[in-house]
Amino acid sequence: MSEQELDESRVGFKLRDADREDGGLLAMVLDLMAAKPSVRTLKAWALDALAPAVGEAALDVGSGTGEDLAELLDRVGPSGRAVGVEPNRGLRTVARERHPSLELVDGIASALPFDGASFDVVRCERVLQHVDDAPAAAGEMARVLRPGGRICLIDTDWATAIVHPADPEVLGRMIDFFHAESANPYSGRTLRGLLADAGLTVAGETAATWIEPQSGAKQGFLSMMGKTSAAAGVITAAEAEAFHRGLEEAADRGAFHMSLTMYAVAATKSA
Ligand SMILES: C[S@@+](CC[C@H](N)C(=O)[O-])C[C@H]1O[C@@H](n2cnc3c(N)ncnc32)[C@H](O)[C@@H]1O
């Protein structure tokens, strides 16, 4: 199924009771995101910062399709341990189908089902934006980290989203609506403070900006943004049509722009 064919009204990351079919749709979205150069850049940066070694214990919080967890397992080897915490049952099923040897547990970031000081390495990517109590989640990740352990948080900050062309006032109403739907839309800017407040020492930070290709004006999230906003009553049907027409006309002459910045912060726990 292509990005264009996805029925995005069925896609969400809060579906705790998601079945295999829901998990499959979410997995398709995650696969499309994971292929974006900016996401690949931050995943590689995090792996370098975490430096998982043979025999170590690693944790991926909100492990999704399990691809990053499989990479951690590969690094720690058979003498180590790699565990994914994932509340979405459908995604756990997808991850097990893709990587049968993965250890996956049901759970949420703000109540990790592990003893303190259980892991040498903890990662958590594009999860905290969906979490109601991000400081509690950061505290939990710090708790399960061993002294001398490494942690990396990655997240988007939706205030960095730029969509052009669009009437700023109409776009503002749409953005306010989508921000209100998200638990923590400005997560990206908070990562450093979350780690510092959890008593960890920040060791490095970076950012990567996703620039959508011209084809993105007509498919994926943007192709639904106006229609979804109109259905919710935050813009009119005429405003939605003008929004989509403006994007498509701009893309036809190569003048469309959409970008979004994601942040990664690495930290250590004092030995
Ligand atoms: C955008 S996906 C990112 C998945 C994966 N980390 C990656 O980078 O591909 C967000 C993930 O967070 C999970 N999630 C949502 N709320 C969560 C929570 N409170 N605790 C842990 N994971 C959560 C979702 O089920 C989903 O797998």
PDBQT file of the ligand as one rigid body, heavy atoms in Angstrom, charges set to zero:
ROOT
HETATM    1  C1  LIG A 301       5.845   7.442  16.317  1.00  0.00    +0.000 C 
HETATM    2  S1  LIG A 301       5.869   5.847  17.059  1.00  0.00    +0.000 S 
HETATM    3  C2  LIG A 301       7.643   5.591  17.226  1.00  0.00    +0.000 C 
HETATM    4  C3  LIG A 301       8.010   4.132  17.284  1.00  0.00    +0.000 C 
HETATM    5  C4  LIG A 301       9.512   3.841  17.341  1.00  0.00    +0.000 C 
HETATM    6  N1  LIG A 301      10.113   4.383  18.549  1.00  0.00    +0.000 N 
HETATM    7  C5  LIG A 301      10.239   4.370  16.119  1.00  0.00    +0.000 C 
HETATM    8  O1  LIG A 301      11.105   5.218  16.260  1.00  0.00    +0.000 OA
HETATM    9  O2  LIG A 301       9.905   3.923  15.000  1.00  0.00    +0.000 OA
HETATM   10  C6  LIG A 301       5.334   6.108  18.727  1.00  0.00    +0.000 C 
HETATM   11  C7  LIG A 301       5.353   4.827  19.551  1.00  0.00    +0.000 C 
HETATM   12  O3  LIG A 301       5.121   5.149  20.923  1.00  0.00    +0.000 OA
HETATM   13  C8  LIG A 301       4.223   4.185  21.451  1.00  0.00    +0.000 C 
HETATM   14  N2  LIG A 301       3.591   4.800  22.628  1.00  0.00    +0.000 N 
HETATM   15  C9  LIG A 301       2.524   5.642  22.680  1.00  0.00    +0.000 A 
HETATM   16  N3  LIG A 301       2.272   5.996  23.944  1.00  0.00    +0.000 NA
HETATM   17  C10 LIG A 301       3.210   5.384  24.725  1.00  0.00    +0.000 A 
HETATM   18  C11 LIG A 301       3.494   5.359  26.124  1.00  0.00    +0.000 A 
HETATM   19  N4  LIG A 301       2.741   6.067  26.993  1.00  0.00    +0.000 N 
HETATM   20  N5  LIG A 301       4.533   4.619  26.561  1.00  0.00    +0.000 NA
HETATM   21  C12 LIG A 301       5.291   3.923  25.683  1.00  0.00    +0.000 A 
HETATM   22  N6  LIG A 301       5.087   3.906  24.354  1.00  0.00    +0.000 NA
HETATM   23  C13 LIG A 301       4.051   4.625  23.877  1.00  0.00    +0.000 A 
HETATM   24  C14 LIG A 301       3.295   3.894  20.298  1.00  0.00    +0.000 C 
HETATM   25  O4  LIG A 301       2.556   2.717  20.483  1.00  0.00    +0.000 OA
HETATM   26  C15 LIG A 301       4.296   3.819  19.140  1.00  0.00    +0.000 C 
HETATM   27  O5  LIG A 301       4.888   2.561  19.038  1.00  0.00    +0.000 OA
ENDROOT
TORSDOF 0
